Amino acid sequence: MESQFGIANVWIQGDFVTRAVAILLLAMSL
């Protein structure tokens, strides 16, 4: 749960680049 809250914090505070990197990491982990 804590990691999900951390990810949510980054998502809310992050800009487009941060989100693009997060999406890229998610896609690579699939």
N, CA and C atoms as an extended XYZ file, in Angstrom:
90
Properties=species:S:1:pos:R:3:atomname:S:1:resname:S:1:resid:I:1 pbc="F F F"
N         0.828       -1.210        0.000 N   MET     1
C         0.000        0.000        0.000 CA  MET     1
C         0.862        1.259        0.000 C   MET     1
N         1.937        1.238        0.801 N   GLU     2
C         2.775        2.433        0.893 CA  GLU     2
C         3.380        2.788       -0.459 C   GLU     2
N         3.806        1.768       -1.204 N   SER     3
C         4.406        2.041       -2.508 CA  SER     3
C         3.371        2.621       -3.463 C   SER     3
N         2.129        2.158       -3.356 N   GLN     4
C         1.085        2.698       -4.223 CA  GLN     4
C         0.821        4.165       -3.898 C   GLN     4
N         0.814        4.507       -2.602 N   PHE     5
C         0.647        5.903       -2.229 CA  PHE     5
C         1.810        6.739       -2.751 C   PHE     5
N         3.012        6.190       -2.692 N   GLY     6
C         4.169        6.905       -3.213 CA  GLY     6
C         4.049        7.150       -4.707 C   GLY     6
N         3.597        6.127       -5.429 N   ILE     7
C         3.407        6.269       -6.871 CA  ILE     7
C         2.337        7.321       -7.151 C   ILE     7
N         1.255        7.304       -6.360 N   ALA     8
C         0.183        8.290       -6.540 CA  ALA     8
C         0.713        9.700       -6.293 C   ALA     8
N         1.557        9.859       -5.276 N   ASN     9
C         2.148       11.168       -4.995 CA  ASN     9
C         2.985       11.653       -6.171 C   ASN     9
N         3.822       10.778       -6.700 N   VAL    10
C         4.653       11.144       -7.849 CA  VAL    10
C         3.771       11.509       -9.039 C   VAL    10
N         2.690       10.737       -9.237 N   TRP    11
C         1.799       10.969      -10.374 CA  TRP    11
C         1.125       12.333      -10.258 C   TRP    11
N         0.668       12.655       -9.035 N   ILE    12
C        -0.035       13.932       -8.829 CA  ILE    12
C         0.936       15.104       -8.965 C   ILE    12
N         2.129       14.960       -8.392 N   GLN    13
C         3.082       16.062       -8.364 CA  GLN    13
C         3.919       16.135       -9.641 C   GLN    13
N         4.005       15.001      -10.343 N   GLY    14
C         4.884       14.930      -11.501 CA  GLY    14
C         4.303       15.614      -12.718 C   GLY    14
N         5.180       15.921      -13.660 N   ASP    15
C         4.751       16.527      -14.915 CA  ASP    15
C         4.640       15.443      -15.987 C   ASP    15
N         4.476       15.870      -17.234 N   PHE    16
C         4.275       14.910      -18.324 CA  PHE    16
C         5.458       13.963      -18.470 C   PHE    16
N         6.669       14.490      -18.315 N   VAL    17
C         7.863       13.658      -18.479 CA  VAL    17
C         7.895       12.566      -17.420 C   VAL    17
N         7.598       12.946      -16.177 N   THR    18
C         7.588       11.962      -15.088 CA  THR    18
C         6.592       10.856      -15.374 C   THR    18
N         5.396       11.237      -15.861 N   ARG    19
C         4.373       10.242      -16.178 CA  ARG    19
C         4.806        9.371      -17.339 C   ARG    19
N         5.443        9.963      -18.347 N   ALA    20
C         5.902        9.188      -19.498 CA  ALA    20
C         6.925        8.149      -19.060 C   ALA    20
N         7.845        8.536      -18.175 N   VAL    21
C         8.847        7.597      -17.673 CA  VAL    21
C         8.173        6.479      -16.895 C   VAL    21
N         7.189        6.827      -16.059 N   ALA    22
C         6.485        5.818      -15.269 CA  ALA    22
C         5.761        4.833      -16.178 C   ALA    22
N         5.105        5.354      -17.213 N   ILE    23
C         4.397        4.483      -18.161 CA  ILE    23
C         5.391        3.579      -18.882 C   ILE    23
N         6.544        4.140      -19.259 N   LEU    24
C         7.561        3.350      -19.948 CA  LEU    24
C         8.051        2.209      -19.058 C   LEU    24
N         8.309        2.503      -17.787 N   LEU    25
C         8.757        1.459      -16.861 CA  LEU    25
C         7.688        0.390      -16.692 C   LEU    25
N         6.429        0.800      -16.585 N   LEU    26
C         5.339       -0.172      -16.465 CA  LEU    26
C         5.280       -1.049      -17.706 C   LEU    26
N         5.401       -0.448      -18.879 N   ALA    27
C         5.325       -1.207      -20.125 CA  ALA    27
C         6.478       -2.205      -20.222 C   ALA    27
N         7.666       -1.801      -19.782 N   MET    28
C         8.827       -2.690      -19.860 CA  MET    28
C         8.709       -3.848      -18.876 C   MET    28
N         7.984       -3.637      -17.765 N   SER    29
C         7.873       -4.683      -16.749 CA  SER    29
C         6.817       -5.719      -17.110 C   SER    29
N         6.006       -5.438      -18.105 N   LEU    30
C         4.960       -6.389      -18.495 CA  LEU    30
C         5.553       -7.558      -19.265 C   LEU    30
